[in-house]
Amino acid sequence: MSNVHIEEEALEEIIGGEYEREPVPKNALKGPKSFWGMYAGEHAAGTEFMIGPLFLAAGASLKDLMFGLLLGNILAVLTWRYLVVPIAMNRRLTLYYQLEKIAGGNMVKFYNVTNGILFCFLAGAMITVSASAIGVPFDIRFEVPEATFGLSGAAFSAIVMIVGLVIAAVAVGGYQRVAHFSNISAPWMILVFAICGVVSLAQMDAHSFERLETIWNEGVAFVQNTNGKESFGFWKIVIFAWLCNAAMHFGMADLSIFRFSASKSAGWAPSVGMFLGHYMAWICAALMLAAVIATQPSATMNAAGKVQADPGFLAWNALGWTGIICVVIAGWTTANPTIYRAGLAFQSLFPNQHRATGVILAGIVATIAGVFPNLSAQLLGFVGTYGMILGPMGAIIFVNHYLAKRLGFLEDPAVAKKSSFNLAVLLAWLIPAVPGLWLILSKGVFAAYLVIPAWIASAILYVIFGKLMFSNKNQA
């Protein structure tokens, strides 16, 4: 998955970071091939080592996982293709500039800071992933404490801080260096994921699907008996696979990518990321946990006697040093650009300071988050929360593009009224997002379930507030 999308900065090597405040001209448009490699690299990364095993740990059956991920990823690709691409190709503007025209510059700063904080939590999880691998050869194990803000141990915390410092230092150097390394690493990482799955099948002696399913069910039973029973059925898997990247498609963040598309066929490019990363890589990562439970179950248990998915140890068990290196690089290639993007978001608070100021701040926040391993263990819920918070902004863009003129209120009202803060956007965003966050944190509602209701509510609210505040009749 990599809940990290490539915004306009990620295209820096290709297009030089141009056209941030104007439509992309015809001579700068790119063919479909320019997009396939990007999505392959972005969605087969460090998060896959964490998310894949969590399906088994949460009690998903193998058949539900295989078919649920298939349907969910198809829905995700269709959402990119038919929701994001038409608007991107019609307007050819970045997400941020489109929001600025609708919401105003100061409102976009508020959005950027929210986005930056969420990026930091994602980067922190990836710092934890890399640190888990570094600690394995030195017998420093990744421990997930009961408390969300509990520590794994002094030695592991020290590794996290060192990793975070290195990642932040590289991110300060600029995105071009980071993107170049990621593009080189992506094909190799995808191959390693596949090999991990094959090796895990051999370790389990899974010579038939029936044999594999039996071993998988035994693994689920072992986790359920140890950690307590959970349920992660077919439709829950479908919803998660569809909406774990909701910030990018329903939230319209990938407008910044597809504004360069010369053809709507580029909208099918996310399929390579979904089916190499969110299908093959997730299942292969889950098989690594199944193999360890089948062959050495005690090795999966932490000091509290509960099973946990330690990505570094799972990769070590499958491929030794190759697995360790892959986990470190996968976490690094995800965390580094994430910190860079978070730094750019924070930089809106310090417009007169060098870009490094925001990146350093983001690196500090991400490293602090990485010290608390339970945050990374909550990735199944976090990516849904991320989409639920940021997704409604996409609904506002959708209404502005398709419905504003038809329903009789201003399109791009911040431009029309020369306003820096559109209260209608703030209300339409927060009225669904705040109670949604309360349901997630207080009532334990699965976050991905709330993405589409929040999106629809924001769309309806923006129509209502738009009619009240920006009616064409009132402007006449």
BELKADA-V697261 format. One record per residue. N is the residue number from 1. PSI is psi in radians with two decimals (* if undefined). Layout:
# BELKADA-V697261
n:N psi:PSI
n:N psi:PSI
This chain:
# BELKADA-V697261
n:1 psi:0.81
n:2 psi:2.01
n:3 psi:0.21
n:4 psi:1.92
n:5 psi:2.81
n:6 psi:1.86
n:7 psi:-2.91
n:8 psi:-0.48
n:9 psi:-0.54
n:10 psi:-0.27
n:11 psi:0.21
n:12 psi:-0.72
n:13 psi:-0.57
n:14 psi:-0.79
n:15 psi:0.08
n:16 psi:0.29
n:17 psi:0.45
n:18 psi:3.00
n:19 psi:0.56
n:20 psi:-0.41
n:21 psi:0.58
n:22 psi:2.75
n:23 psi:2.53
n:24 psi:2.21
n:25 psi:2.85
n:26 psi:-0.61
n:27 psi:-0.09
n:28 psi:0.04
n:29 psi:2.65
n:30 psi:2.59
n:31 psi:2.98
n:32 psi:-0.60
n:33 psi:-0.48
n:34 psi:-0.31
n:35 psi:-0.42
n:36 psi:-0.80
n:37 psi:-0.63
n:38 psi:-0.84
n:39 psi:-0.54
n:40 psi:-0.76
n:41 psi:-0.63
n:42 psi:-0.43
n:43 psi:0.27
n:44 psi:1.36
n:45 psi:-2.75
n:46 psi:-0.61
n:47 psi:-0.49
n:48 psi:-0.59
n:49 psi:-0.48
n:50 psi:-0.78
n:51 psi:-0.76
n:52 psi:-0.97
n:53 psi:-0.45
n:54 psi:-0.43
n:55 psi:-0.83
n:56 psi:-0.78
n:57 psi:-0.49
n:58 psi:-0.01
n:59 psi:0.28
n:60 psi:2.43
n:61 psi:2.76
n:62 psi:-0.76
n:63 psi:-0.73
n:64 psi:-0.70
n:65 psi:-0.83
n:66 psi:-0.83
n:67 psi:-0.55
n:68 psi:-0.76
n:69 psi:-0.64
n:70 psi:-0.91
n:71 psi:-0.77
n:72 psi:-0.71
n:73 psi:-0.58
n:74 psi:-0.79
n:75 psi:-0.67
n:76 psi:-0.79
n:77 psi:-0.76
n:78 psi:-0.62
n:79 psi:-0.78
n:80 psi:-0.85
n:81 psi:-0.76
n:82 psi:-0.24
n:83 psi:-0.81
n:84 psi:-0.86
n:85 psi:-0.79
n:86 psi:-0.72
n:87 psi:-0.73
n:88 psi:-0.76
n:89 psi:-0.43
n:90 psi:-0.74
n:91 psi:-0.66
n:92 psi:0.72
n:93 psi:2.73
n:94 psi:2.78
n:95 psi:-0.81
n:96 psi:-0.67
n:97 psi:-0.63
n:98 psi:-0.77
n:99 psi:-0.65
n:100 psi:-0.68
n:101 psi:-0.49
n:102 psi:-0.84
n:103 psi:-0.39
n:104 psi:2.68
n:105 psi:-0.74
n:106 psi:-0.61
n:107 psi:-0.68
n:108 psi:-0.58
n:109 psi:-0.73
n:110 psi:-0.76
n:111 psi:-0.76
n:112 psi:-0.74
n:113 psi:-0.74
n:114 psi:-0.80
n:115 psi:-0.75
n:116 psi:-0.72
n:117 psi:-0.75
n:118 psi:-0.67
n:119 psi:-0.73
n:120 psi:-0.68
n:121 psi:-0.67
n:122 psi:-0.78
n:123 psi:-0.65
n:124 psi:-0.70
n:125 psi:-0.66
n:126 psi:-0.54
n:127 psi:-0.71
n:128 psi:-0.74
n:129 psi:-0.86
n:130 psi:-0.74
n:131 psi:-0.59
n:132 psi:-0.62
n:133 psi:-0.71
n:134 psi:-0.61
n:135 psi:-0.38
n:136 psi:-0.88
n:137 psi:-0.36
n:138 psi:0.21
n:139 psi:0.59
n:140 psi:1.74
n:141 psi:2.61
n:142 psi:2.00
n:143 psi:2.28
n:144 psi:1.90
n:145 psi:2.86
n:146 psi:-0.76
n:147 psi:2.46
n:148 psi:-0.67
n:149 psi:0.56
n:150 psi:2.72
n:151 psi:2.61
n:152 psi:-0.52
n:153 psi:2.76
n:154 psi:-0.76
n:155 psi:-0.80
n:156 psi:-0.71
n:157 psi:-0.65
n:158 psi:-0.72
n:159 psi:-0.75
n:160 psi:-0.78
n:161 psi:-0.65
n:162 psi:-0.81
n:163 psi:-0.79
n:164 psi:-0.68
n:165 psi:-0.77
n:166 psi:-0.79
n:167 psi:-0.78
n:168 psi:-0.67
n:169 psi:-0.69
n:170 psi:-0.71
n:171 psi:-0.58
n:172 psi:-0.52
n:173 psi:-0.19
n:174 psi:2.74
n:175 psi:-0.49
n:176 psi:-0.74
n:177 psi:-0.74
n:178 psi:-0.81
n:179 psi:-0.66
n:180 psi:-0.78
n:181 psi:-0.69
n:182 psi:-0.73
n:183 psi:-0.63
n:184 psi:-0.68
n:185 psi:-0.50
n:186 psi:-0.86
n:187 psi:-0.68
n:188 psi:-0.74
n:189 psi:-0.71
n:190 psi:-0.73
n:191 psi:-0.73
n:192 psi:-0.70
n:193 psi:-0.83
n:194 psi:-0.74
n:195 psi:-0.68
n:196 psi:-0.73
n:197 psi:-0.76
n:198 psi:-0.79
n:199 psi:-0.71
n:200 psi:-0.68
n:201 psi:-0.71
n:202 psi:-0.71
n:203 psi:-0.58
n:204 psi:-0.10
n:205 psi:0.77
n:206 psi:1.43
n:207 psi:-0.06
n:208 psi:2.84
n:209 psi:-0.65
n:210 psi:-0.73
n:211 psi:-0.76
n:212 psi:-0.74
n:213 psi:-0.66
n:214 psi:-0.79
n:215 psi:-0.73
n:216 psi:-0.83
n:217 psi:-0.64
n:218 psi:-0.66
n:219 psi:-0.75
n:220 psi:-0.77
n:221 psi:-0.68
n:222 psi:-0.80
n:223 psi:-0.75
n:224 psi:-0.69
n:225 psi:-0.50
n:226 psi:-0.82
n:227 psi:-0.24
n:228 psi:2.63
n:229 psi:2.41
n:230 psi:2.87
n:231 psi:2.21
n:232 psi:1.39
n:233 psi:-3.05
n:234 psi:-0.92
n:235 psi:-0.51
n:236 psi:-0.67
n:237 psi:-0.76
n:238 psi:-0.87
n:239 psi:-0.74
n:240 psi:-0.84
n:241 psi:-0.65
n:242 psi:-0.73
n:243 psi:0.09
n:244 psi:-0.37
n:245 psi:0.51
n:246 psi:-0.58
n:247 psi:-0.49
n:248 psi:-0.67
n:249 psi:-1.06
n:250 psi:-0.60
n:251 psi:-0.10
n:252 psi:0.25
n:253 psi:-0.54
n:254 psi:0.17
n:255 psi:-0.59
n:256 psi:-0.45
n:257 psi:-0.95
n:258 psi:-0.08
n:259 psi:-0.33
n:260 psi:0.01
n:261 psi:2.26
n:262 psi:-0.28
n:263 psi:2.52
n:264 psi:-0.33
n:265 psi:-0.35
n:266 psi:-0.37
n:267 psi:-0.20
n:268 psi:-0.11
n:269 psi:-0.63
n:270 psi:-0.33
n:271 psi:-0.58
n:272 psi:-0.65
n:273 psi:-0.68
n:274 psi:-0.72
n:275 psi:-0.31
n:276 psi:-0.67
n:277 psi:-1.02
n:278 psi:0.04
n:279 psi:-1.23
n:280 psi:-0.89
n:281 psi:-0.70
n:282 psi:-0.81
n:283 psi:-0.74
n:284 psi:-0.69
n:285 psi:-0.65
n:286 psi:-0.65
n:287 psi:-0.54
n:288 psi:-0.72
n:289 psi:-0.73
n:290 psi:-0.68
n:291 psi:-0.73
n:292 psi:-0.74
n:293 psi:-0.68
n:294 psi:-0.55
n:295 psi:-0.57
n:296 psi:1.21
n:297 psi:-0.60
n:298 psi:-0.42
n:299 psi:-0.29
n:300 psi:-0.11
n:301 psi:2.43
n:302 psi:-3.04
n:303 psi:-0.45
n:304 psi:0.03
n:305 psi:0.37
n:306 psi:2.62
n:307 psi:2.39
n:308 psi:2.68
n:309 psi:1.74
n:310 psi:1.79
n:311 psi:-0.65
n:312 psi:-0.81
n:313 psi:-0.70
n:314 psi:-0.76
n:315 psi:-0.64
n:316 psi:-0.75
n:317 psi:-0.58
n:318 psi:-0.83
n:319 psi:0.18
n:320 psi:-2.34
n:321 psi:-0.56
n:322 psi:-0.73
n:323 psi:-0.73
n:324 psi:-0.85
n:325 psi:-0.70
n:326 psi:-0.75
n:327 psi:-0.76
n:328 psi:-0.84
n:329 psi:-0.70
n:330 psi:-0.76
n:331 psi:-0.70
n:332 psi:-0.79
n:333 psi:-0.32
n:334 psi:-0.80
n:335 psi:-0.65
n:336 psi:-0.96
n:337 psi:-0.48
n:338 psi:-0.77
n:339 psi:-0.69
n:340 psi:-0.83
n:341 psi:-0.69
n:342 psi:-0.68
n:343 psi:-0.69
n:344 psi:-0.65
n:345 psi:-0.77
n:346 psi:-0.46
n:347 psi:-0.37
n:348 psi:-0.35
n:349 psi:-0.34
n:350 psi:1.13
n:351 psi:-0.40
n:352 psi:0.03
n:353 psi:2.80
n:354 psi:2.64
n:355 psi:-0.52
n:356 psi:-0.47
n:357 psi:-0.87
n:358 psi:-0.66
n:359 psi:-0.73
n:360 psi:-0.76
n:361 psi:-0.78
n:362 psi:-0.70
n:363 psi:-0.69
n:364 psi:-0.83
n:365 psi:-0.76
n:366 psi:-0.70
n:367 psi:-0.71
n:368 psi:-0.75
n:369 psi:-0.65
n:370 psi:-0.39
n:371 psi:-0.38
n:372 psi:1.65
n:373 psi:-0.40
n:374 psi:-0.38
n:375 psi:-0.76
n:376 psi:-0.49
n:377 psi:-0.17
n:378 psi:0.40
n:379 psi:-0.60
n:380 psi:-0.65
n:381 psi:-0.62
n:382 psi:-0.80
n:383 psi:-0.53
n:384 psi:-0.71
n:385 psi:-0.74
n:386 psi:-0.81
n:387 psi:-0.63
n:388 psi:-0.63
n:389 psi:-0.76
n:390 psi:-0.36
n:391 psi:-0.72
n:392 psi:-0.45
n:393 psi:-0.58
n:394 psi:-0.63
n:395 psi:-0.68
n:396 psi:-0.72
n:397 psi:-0.73
n:398 psi:-0.85
n:399 psi:-0.77
n:400 psi:-0.68
n:401 psi:-0.81
n:402 psi:-0.53
n:403 psi:-0.41
n:404 psi:-0.97
n:405 psi:-0.70
n:406 psi:-0.57
n:407 psi:0.05
n:408 psi:0.49
n:409 psi:2.95
n:410 psi:2.34
n:411 psi:2.47
n:412 psi:1.03
n:413 psi:-0.53
n:414 psi:-0.62
n:415 psi:-0.81
n:416 psi:-0.66
n:417 psi:0.02
n:418 psi:0.84
n:419 psi:2.55
n:420 psi:-0.09
n:421 psi:1.95
n:422 psi:1.85
n:423 psi:-0.56
n:424 psi:-0.67
n:425 psi:-0.79
n:426 psi:-0.81
n:427 psi:-0.77
n:428 psi:-0.48
n:429 psi:-0.91
n:430 psi:-0.50
n:431 psi:-0.71
n:432 psi:-0.63
n:433 psi:-0.69
n:434 psi:-0.90
n:435 psi:-0.55
n:436 psi:-0.75
n:437 psi:-0.66
n:438 psi:-0.74
n:439 psi:-0.65
n:440 psi:-0.87
n:441 psi:-0.60
n:442 psi:-0.57
n:443 psi:-0.08
n:444 psi:0.38
n:445 psi:2.37
n:446 psi:2.13
n:447 psi:-0.70
n:448 psi:-0.45
n:449 psi:-0.43
n:450 psi:-0.12
n:451 psi:-0.95
n:452 psi:-0.74
n:453 psi:-0.72
n:454 psi:-0.68
n:455 psi:-0.82
n:456 psi:-0.73
n:457 psi:-0.72
n:458 psi:-0.69
n:459 psi:-0.81
n:460 psi:-0.79
n:461 psi:-0.68
n:462 psi:-0.58
n:463 psi:-0.80
n:464 psi:-0.88
n:465 psi:-0.59
n:466 psi:-0.75
n:467 psi:-0.65
n:468 psi:-0.68
n:469 psi:-0.49
n:470 psi:0.50
n:471 psi:2.39
n:472 psi:-0.53
n:473 psi:-0.66
n:474 psi:-0.43
n:475 psi:-0.24
n:476 psi:*
